[in-house]
Amino acid sequence: MSTTATGKFITSVWDEAPYDTGDGVPALAKADVKNTFEGTIVGEGTLTYLLVYPENYASFVGLQRITGTLDGKAGQFVLQTEGVVDGGPPTSTWFVVPGSGTGELVGLRGKGTVTAVDATTAEYTLDYDFTA
């Protein structure tokens, strides 16, 4: 039976730079990001996004290491994210990378969603449980 974590995170660093561009092709970029989590997850996230910018929208994938607590249990875990920005608020889905939990978070698994509230704040959900 899973538990649902909810809360928000605030982005304090967004360092983005293109790494592959050209005439008539979508630009590719990399962004290094720092997030501070509040709610069921409390802690810091270190995230790297890879982005592509076709006409009128963006698509992205990322890996984020969370260091802190999940419902009071301390450790680290990694979230894998994918999403789009297509004129509305950026939205994405994420899942816990299997085997990435440490400390009291060993065996963590789960998946959830992220929706941007504004340029620096997003709300999250994570439906999670622990393997036996």
C-alpha positions as CSV (number, residue, x, y, z in Angstrom):
1,M,0.0,0.0,0.0
2,S,1.5,3.3,-1.0
3,T,1.6,6.7,0.8
4,T,1.3,10.0,-1.0
5,A,3.9,12.7,-0.3
6,T,2.9,16.2,-1.2
7,G,4.5,19.6,-1.0
8,K,6.5,22.1,-3.0
9,F,10.0,23.0,-4.0
10,I,11.6,26.3,-4.7
11,T,14.4,26.6,-7.3
12,S,17.3,28.8,-6.2
13,V,19.7,28.0,-9.0
14,W,19.0,27.5,-12.7
15,D,22.2,27.5,-14.8
16,E,21.3,26.7,-18.4
17,A,23.6,26.7,-21.4
18,P,23.1,25.3,-25.0
19,Y,25.4,22.5,-26.0
20,D,24.3,21.7,-29.6
21,T,22.7,24.3,-31.9
22,G,22.5,24.9,-35.6
23,D,20.4,26.4,-38.3
24,G,17.0,24.7,-38.8
25,V,17.5,22.2,-35.9
26,P,16.1,22.3,-32.4
27,A,18.6,23.6,-29.8
28,L,19.8,21.2,-27.1
29,A,20.7,22.6,-23.7
30,K,21.8,21.4,-20.2
31,A,20.6,23.0,-17.0
32,D,22.1,22.5,-13.5
33,V,19.4,23.2,-10.9
34,K,19.2,23.5,-7.1
35,N,15.9,22.9,-5.3
36,T,14.7,23.2,-1.7
37,F,11.9,20.9,-0.8
38,E,9.1,21.5,1.7
39,G,6.2,19.3,2.8
40,T,6.5,15.5,3.1
41,I,9.9,15.8,1.5
42,V,12.2,18.2,3.4
43,G,15.7,18.8,2.0
44,E,17.8,19.8,-1.0
45,G,17.7,18.6,-4.6
46,T,20.6,18.7,-7.0
47,L,19.2,18.3,-10.6
48,T,20.5,18.2,-14.1
49,Y,18.1,18.6,-17.0
50,L,18.7,17.9,-20.7
51,L,16.4,20.0,-22.8
52,V,15.4,20.2,-26.4
53,Y,13.7,23.3,-27.9
54,P,11.6,22.5,-31.0
55,E,9.4,25.3,-32.2
56,N,7.0,26.7,-29.6
57,Y,7.7,24.3,-26.7
58,A,10.4,22.5,-24.8
59,S,10.9,18.8,-23.8
60,F,13.1,17.8,-20.9
61,V,14.5,14.8,-19.0
62,G,16.4,15.0,-15.7
63,L,18.0,13.3,-12.7
64,Q,17.7,14.7,-9.3
65,R,19.4,13.6,-6.0
66,I,17.3,14.5,-3.0
67,T,19.2,14.7,0.4
68,G,17.0,15.1,3.4
69,T,13.9,13.4,4.8
70,L,10.8,11.7,3.4
71,D,8.1,11.7,6.1
72,G,10.8,12.0,8.8
73,K,13.0,9.2,7.4
74,A,16.5,10.4,6.6
75,G,18.7,9.6,3.6
76,Q,19.1,10.2,-0.1
77,F,17.3,9.0,-3.3
78,V,17.3,9.9,-7.0
79,L,14.3,10.9,-9.0
80,Q,14.2,10.5,-12.8
81,T,12.0,13.2,-14.5
82,E,10.5,13.8,-17.9
83,G,8.2,16.6,-19.0
84,V,7.2,19.4,-21.4
85,V,6.6,23.1,-21.5
86,D,4.0,23.8,-24.2
87,G,2.4,27.2,-23.4
88,G,0.9,26.3,-20.1
89,P,2.7,25.6,-16.8
90,P,5.5,23.2,-17.1
91,T,4.4,19.7,-16.1
92,S,6.4,16.5,-15.5
93,T,6.3,13.0,-14.2
94,W,9.0,11.4,-12.1
95,F,9.9,8.1,-10.5
96,V,12.3,6.9,-7.8
97,V,15.3,5.3,-9.5
98,P,15.3,1.7,-8.1
99,G,18.1,1.0,-5.6
100,S,18.9,4.7,-5.2
101,G,17.7,5.1,-1.6
102,T,20.2,5.3,1.2
103,G,19.9,5.4,5.0
104,E,16.3,5.0,6.2
105,L,15.2,5.3,2.6
106,V,16.7,2.0,1.4
107,G,14.1,0.2,-0.6
108,L,12.2,3.4,-1.6
109,R,10.1,3.2,-4.7
110,G,7.5,5.4,-6.2
111,K,6.2,7.8,-8.9
112,G,4.5,11.1,-9.0
113,T,4.0,14.5,-10.7
114,V,5.3,18.0,-10.7
115,T,3.4,21.2,-11.8
116,A,5.0,24.6,-11.8
117,V,3.2,27.3,-9.9
118,D,5.4,30.1,-11.1
119,A,9.0,30.7,-12.4
120,T,10.6,29.4,-9.1
121,T,8.0,27.2,-7.3
122,A,6.5,23.9,-8.2
123,E,4.1,21.6,-6.4
124,Y,4.8,17.8,-6.2
125,T,3.2,14.5,-5.4
126,L,5.0,11.2,-4.9
127,D,3.1,7.9,-4.4
128,Y,5.7,5.8,-2.6
129,D,6.3,2.6,-0.6
130,F,9.2,0.5,0.4
131,T,10.3,-3.0,-1.0
132,A,10.2,-5.7,1.6
